[in-house]
């Protein structure tokens, strides 16, 4: 089968981080957690180019990856790299507010597949021109909201779609983490709320971390310094009636929890790789008399590839078949960005209820 060529623009940790080799033999290698490591793991992709403005980042690539990617050529100008290498796939891993021009340029140059880091952009205008460019050029594009390639979240959405415990009513998510930054890491959880609600977000009430009253638009530094952008809290209403609560706090007590409240059960996902369900077997919710509470743990089947490797695998399949990537397409990523920007607007208006420009349903 065809081998595709790839190039990476931006050499941050999520771009070229490399896990240490396992201390003992294992049935499987550690799942890749960066773009470059995913390219190393995929048998049908060859990394031909890597680009960064900073010489130190290029030196790090040489020190970290030359044994695996001996023929990859290094560049400081991505346009020069695209012209010289003409890659089939391009990873865009620059600061959040620098994605748009590169994606548009790559699509217009005929790059067939684009793997863009999250969030897709920092303004809806930028997101819209990215979408216009990839759709006009028939470019396959995916956005790296990596939880969309994790089997536990697909199992959770299966419970929603199958109505296993009745209709989904409420989603509650928390992110307590030292880097609980709204655009850098919070975007993953806001995206999961949209993914699990399985509907278009309509309106929200939002609040930013204290001290960020002037953060009325993206003012971050690409996710480097935690004080460059706020954490955020929000109450979101979706078109299908689902309500979602999101609470963030910059804290060394790292705890991420997601709960789904159904008509007849509460399902909880934490860090143990399972979904724990407390269901009620008995009369309707109008009475608790005689109801029996039952707790069960729901597992999931592991996939051959998830997160970054799953993302790349879907993109390769899209190039093979001509179909567009479906799990995290740019229009879904735009919807998540619209939620983030609506939180900024709500805070600016004194935590007012604001409508979300989520695009077509």
N, C-alpha and C positions, 0 to 999 in steps of 0.2 A: 504494500500500500504506500501511497505518497508520503514522503517526509516533508514537513513544512519547516520553513526558516522563520526565526523569531528574533526580535530586537527589543531591548529594554531601555526605556527613557527614564532616568532617575534611579540612583543606586542607594536608596535608604535601606533601613533594616528590613522592612517588609518586602523590599525588592530583592536583596541578596543575602539575607540572613541564612545561616547554615547550621542545622542541628549537629551536635557532636555525634560521632559514631556510637552505636549501642555498646555497652560494656560486655555483653554476652550475645551469643547467637540467638536470633529470634525468628519466628515464622514470617514476620513482615518487618520491613524497615519503618522507622518513624515517618509519619505522614509529612510531606513537605509543607513548610509554613512560610514560604516566600516564592516570589515569581521565578527567580533564577533556579531555586531548588526544584520547583515543579517542572521547569524545562529540562533539568537534568534527569528527572525521574520518568518523563514521558518518552517512550521509545520512538515516537514519530515526529519529534520536534528537535531541531538543531538551533542552538543559540548562536547567531552569527555576529551580533553587534550589541554593545552596551554603551550607554552615554550618560555622562553627568558633567555639570559645570565645575564641580570641585575636584581638583587633582587627587585629594585624599581619598575620595570615594572610588576613583579609578584604581588607585594603589591598593585599596582594600579588596577590590575585585581580583586583582592579580594574586594577592596573598591568600585569598579564601577559595577561589574557584579555578585556578589555572589547571589543576590536576584533572578536573572534570570537563571544563570547557577550554581546551587548549587552543582552539582556533578562533575564539571569539575576538573580534577586533573592537578596540575602544575608541570612543569619540567624545569630544566636548561640545559638538554642535549636532543636535538631533537631525536637522535638515540634511546636513552632509551625510549622516549615517543612512537616512532613508534613501537618499539618492544613490549612494554607493552600494548598499546591501540589498535594497528592494525586498524587504522581508515580507513574508505572508502574514505574520502576526506581529503586532506591536503592543508592548506593555507600557502604559502611561502611569508613572508612579512619582509624579512631581508633587509639590505642595498643592493643597486642595483647590486653590484659586488659579492654578496654572494649567489645569487639564484642558480647558476648552480649545484654545488655539492649536494645541498639539493634536488633539483628536480631529479637529476640522482639517488641519493640514494633512494628516495621515490619510484620512478618508479621501480627500481630494487627490492625493497622489496615487490612489489605487491600492492601498493596503487592504487586504481582504478581511482580516480579523483584528479587532481592537479589544484589549483587556485593560480596562480603566479602573484604577483604584477608586474607592469610595471616599467621600460622597462624589457623585458624578461631577458636581461643580459647586459653586457657592452663590450663584444667582440663577434665577429661572431663565433669564435671557441667555446666559451662557449654555445652560442645559438645552434650551430649545434650539440654539444654532448647532450644537453637537448632534442632536437628534435629526435635525434637517439634513446635515451633511452625511451622516451614515445611511439614512434612508434614501437620500438621492443617489448615493454611490453604491447602494446595495451592499454595504459593509456589515459584516456580522460583528456586533458589539455586545460585550457583557461587562457589568459593573461588579466589582469585587466585594459585594455584601456576602461574605463567605458563609454565614449561617444558612443561606439558602441551599448550600450543598452539604449540609450536615443531616444525617438520617434521623436524628432525634426530633428535629423540627418538622420534618416531613411526616413522621409518625404523629406528632401533635396536630398538624393540619388535617391529617386523615381522620382524627377524632372529631374535628370540627366539621369536615365535609360529610362524613358518614352519619353525623348526629348521634354518635354512639351513646352520649349521655344527654341527648336533647340539644336544643339550640344553645350556641355560645352567647353569653350575655356580657361578660366583663373580662377584660385582660388587665393584669397588673404586673408591672415589671419594675425591678430595682437594679441599679448599678451603683454599688459602693466600691470604689476603686481609686487608687491614687491618680490614675489618668482618666477619670470620668469626665472627659471633655466632650462637649456637645457634638461638634463636627468630627472630631478625630475617632472617638470610640462609641459615643452615644448613638451615632447614626446606625450602628449595627442593631441596637435594640429597637429604636424607632422603626427601622425597616422590618424587624420581626413582628412588631405590632401590626403593621400593614399586611404582612405575609399571612399571619394567622387570622386576623379579622377577615381577610379574603374579600375586602370591599374597599371602595374609595373613601378616604378620610374627608369629612365635610367641614367640621369646625373644631376649634380647640380653645382652651384657656391655658396660657403658658406663663412661666416664671423662670427667671435666670438666677444664677448664683449671686449672692450679695456682692456688691462692688462692680457690677457689670452693667449699670444703667445706660452707659454710652455704647453698648454693644448692639446697635440697631441694625448692623449688617456684619458680614463676616470680616473680622479684624484679626484673625489668627495668624500664626506663623508657620503653618503647615504641620502642626502637631508636635513641635519640638518642646516648647516650654509650656508646662501645665497652666501657668498663669496667663497664657495668651488667649484663652477662650474659656467660657463658663461651662459649668454643668447646668442642667435644666430640669424642670419639672413640668408636667403637662397633663391635662385631661382632654381626651380626644373622643369625638363622636364620629362613627363611621356610617356610611349610607345604609347599611343593613341593620342598623340599630345597636350594634356592638359599641360599648364604651371601653376606653382604655385609660389606665393611669400609668404614668411613668415617673419614677423618683430617682434622682441622681445625687450623689454626694462624693466629693473628692475625699477619700478616706483610705488609710492603710489597712483597714479591715475589709479585705476584698470579698465581697459577697454579691453574686448576681443570681437573681431568682425571677422566674416568670410563672405566673399563675393564670389558669383559664377557668373561669367560673361558668359552668353549664347549668342547665335547668335542674339536673339531677346529680351533679357531681362537681367537685373542685379538683383540677389536675395541676400538679406543681412540678416544675423542672428546676433543678438546682445544678450542682456540679458533679453529681454522681452518675450521670449518663443514663438515668432512668426517668420515666414519668410516673410519679406517685399520685394515685387517684383515690380520693375519699368520695365514695358514692353513697347515695341514700336509696335503700330498697324499702319501699313502703308506700303510704298514702301520698297524695299530691302535696305540693309545698304549702297549701293552705293550712295544713295541720302537721305537727311533728309527732303526734301521738301514734305510737306503734311503729314509727319509722326505725330502720336499722341502718347504722352507719357501717360501711365496709371499706377497708383500705386494701388496695392492690397496687402492685408495681408492674408497669408496662415497659418492657424492653423494646429493642428495635434491632433489626439486622444491620450489621456493619456493611459498608460499601467498599468496593475495591479502591475507590478514590473519593475523597471528600475535600472540603475547603479548597485550598489553592489548586491541588491536583484535579479535583472534581471540576473546578471552574475551567481549567485548561482543557480537560477532556471533553467537556461540552462544546467548547469553542472549536476544537479539532473536528468533532462530529458535525458541527455546523458547516465547516469548510468542506467536509466530505460530501454532504448531502445537499447543500444549498439552503437548508432551513436556517432560520435565525435562532440564536440562543433564547431559550424560553424561561429559564429560572430567574435570571436577574437582568432583564433587558433594560435599555436606557430609559424607557418610559416609566417603568416601575421605580427606577432609581430617582427619576425626576419627582415622582410622587413623594418619596421619602424626603427629598430635599425641600419640597413644598411644606412639609410638616415642620422641619427645622426652621425655615424662614418665617412661618406663621407664629412660631413660639417667640421669635425676636420681635415681631410686630405686636403680639399680644402684650409682651412685657413693656414695650415702648408705650402702649396705650393704657398702662396701669393695670395690667392683667385682664384686659377686656377679652370678651369672646370675639374671635376673628374667623372669617371664612378661609378655607384652605384652597389655594389654586392648584388642585391636584391634576388638572388636565383631563383628557377624555376618560370616561369610566370603562 
